[in-house]
Amino acid sequence: MTQAVLSALAAAFVQGLDQQQLRYQSCESCGAAQTLARYACHHCGASALAWRVASGEATVRAVTVVGRAPSEAFRALVPYTLVLVELDEGSRLMAHAEPGVGIGDRVRAGFFKHQDRTLIRFTLI
């Protein structure tokens, strides 16, 4: 897929971040939720997908602290915490988190700007 196609597919998610909304796709056939934008449901393969706004609440499933930035763009944030969370709506998402969160913790999505992009940062509930 070209970058333009990927950008068009992810536009609703990115626009949601700019509006401080965490969006996900919901399958209109089976109800499965998916965070990554796709053309078809990852569960049943149906193409009838609708964008919805998540509550932003989630459970932490994995945590890591990044001590070395993967690129110059993230050097100013080091060290930073990344988490894999399971949203209450059922899909999973990787994002930033406040230091000290642990596996099993309940968290809520917040948003911050970094280099003209809106990113997600989870905090403890």
C-alpha positions, 0 to 999 in steps of 0.5 A: 500500500502506498503512503497516500492510501495508508494516510487516507485509511487512517485519517479518521483515527488521526483526526480523532486524535486532533479532536482529543477523541480515541476512535476505533472501527466497529464491524457492523456485521459481528460487532468486533472492535479494531483500533488499526484502520482496515478495509475489512473486519479482522474477525469475520472479514466483513467490509461494513465498518463504522468509526466510533469514539472509545471511552478512553478507558483501558487495562494495561497488558504490557509495559516498557520504558524506552531509554534510547529513542528510535529516531531523533524525533523522539529523543526529547521524550526519553525516557518514556513509557510505552504500554499495550492496552486493551480498550474497554471496547475490546481492541488493543492499542500501543501508546505512551503512558505516565511513568509507573503504570503496571500490567493490570492497571486501569488507565484513561487516555489523554492527549499531548502534542509532539512535533505537530502531532497529537499522541496518546498518553494513558494515565492511571484512573 
